[in-house]
Each structure stands twice: as C-alpha cells, then as structure tokens.
Amino acid sequence: MGFGGGNLGKMLLKQMEEMQRKMERIQAELGEERFEATAGGGMVTAVATGLGELVDVRIKPEVVDPDDIEMLQDLIVAAVNEALTQAQA
C-alpha cells in the first residue's frame, strides 16, 4: 500500500530542493542589501546588512570629545540599533 512509491518522494525532494535554492537566493540578496541609520543629526552613521550584520560605522570628527566619551558611545549604540532594526524589518 504505497502512495505512488518513488514518484511522490521524488516530487517532494524536488520541491524541497527548489525551496532551499530560493532561501539561499533570498539570504544572498539580504546579505547584499544595506540599511543605514544615523544618530546625533548625522554625526554617527551605522550600516547593516539585511542579515543583521554591522558592516560600517562612520563618526564625524567634530563629535569626538575626549571629555564626553559617553555621548559618543550613546550615539553609536543608537545608530547601530536603528540600522539593525531597519534590517530586521
């Protein structure tokens, strides 16, 4: 009492292979897509891929104040979090 024997298995395997190829293509596209976010009026910029990988952080020299490192750290965290949020969306 089979269900079409090997034909059903072959068909399911083919569908699974197609789905895997689609997933690989989507992941590759997401890896190429870039999401950019800024903080502090553009003083800090973070760029992430669609896979949630941080690929770039740019800091304008005028925001670097040795007497206020905490503000710079906060700006970096805000920019990175926003870029990652955009990538997840």
C-alpha positions as CSV (number, residue, x, y, z in Angstrom):
1,M,0.0,0.0,0.0
2,G,2.2,2.8,-1.2
3,F,1.4,6.4,-2.1
4,G,2.7,6.5,-5.6
5,G,6.0,5.0,-4.5
6,G,9.1,6.8,-5.6
7,N,7.3,9.4,-7.7
8,L,5.9,11.2,-4.6
9,G,9.3,11.0,-2.9
10,K,11.0,12.4,-6.0
11,M,8.4,15.2,-6.2
12,L,8.8,16.1,-2.6
13,L,12.6,16.1,-2.9
14,K,12.4,18.3,-5.9
15,Q,10.1,20.8,-4.1
16,M,12.5,20.8,-1.1
17,E,15.5,21.5,-3.3
18,E,13.6,24.4,-5.0
19,M,12.7,25.8,-1.6
20,Q,16.3,25.6,-0.5
21,R,17.6,27.3,-3.6
22,K,15.0,30.1,-3.0
23,M,16.1,30.5,0.6
24,E,19.8,30.7,-0.4
25,R,18.9,33.3,-3.1
26,I,16.9,35.4,-0.5
27,Q,19.8,35.2,2.0
28,A,22.3,36.3,-0.6
29,E,20.0,39.2,-1.5
30,L,19.6,40.2,2.1
31,G,23.4,40.0,2.6
32,E,23.8,42.5,-0.3
33,E,21.1,44.9,0.9
34,R,22.3,47.8,3.1
35,F,20.4,49.7,5.8
36,E,21.8,52.9,7.0
37,A,20.9,54.9,10.1
38,T,22.2,58.0,11.8
39,A,22.2,59.5,15.2
40,G,23.1,62.9,16.6
41,G,21.9,64.7,13.5
42,G,24.2,62.6,11.2
43,M,27.2,62.7,13.5
44,V,27.3,58.9,13.7
45,T,26.2,56.6,10.9
46,A,25.8,52.8,11.1
47,V,25.3,50.5,8.2
48,A,24.0,46.9,8.5
49,T,23.1,44.2,6.0
50,G,19.7,42.6,5.7
51,L,21.1,39.7,7.6
52,G,21.7,41.9,10.6
53,E,25.5,42.2,10.2
54,L,27.0,45.5,11.1
55,V,29.3,46.5,8.1
56,D,30.2,50.1,8.7
57,V,30.3,52.8,11.4
58,R,31.2,56.4,10.4
59,I,31.9,59.1,13.1
60,K,32.3,62.7,12.2
61,P,35.5,64.1,13.9
62,E,33.6,67.0,15.5
63,V,31.6,64.7,17.7
64,V,34.7,63.1,19.2
65,D,35.1,64.9,22.6
66,P,37.6,63.3,24.9
67,D,35.7,64.9,27.8
68,D,32.4,63.3,26.8
69,I,33.0,59.8,25.6
70,E,29.7,58.7,27.0
71,M,27.8,60.8,24.5
72,L,29.7,59.3,21.6
73,Q,29.1,55.8,22.9
74,D,25.3,56.6,23.2
75,L,25.2,57.9,19.6
76,I,27.0,54.8,18.3
77,V,24.6,52.5,20.1
78,A,21.6,54.4,18.8
79,A,22.8,54.4,15.2
80,V,23.7,50.7,15.3
81,N,20.4,49.7,16.9
82,E,18.4,51.7,14.4
83,A,20.3,50.2,11.4
84,L,19.7,46.7,12.8
85,T,16.0,47.4,13.4
86,Q,15.7,48.5,9.8
87,A,17.5,45.4,8.6
88,Q,15.1,43.2,10.6
89,A,12.1,44.9,9.2
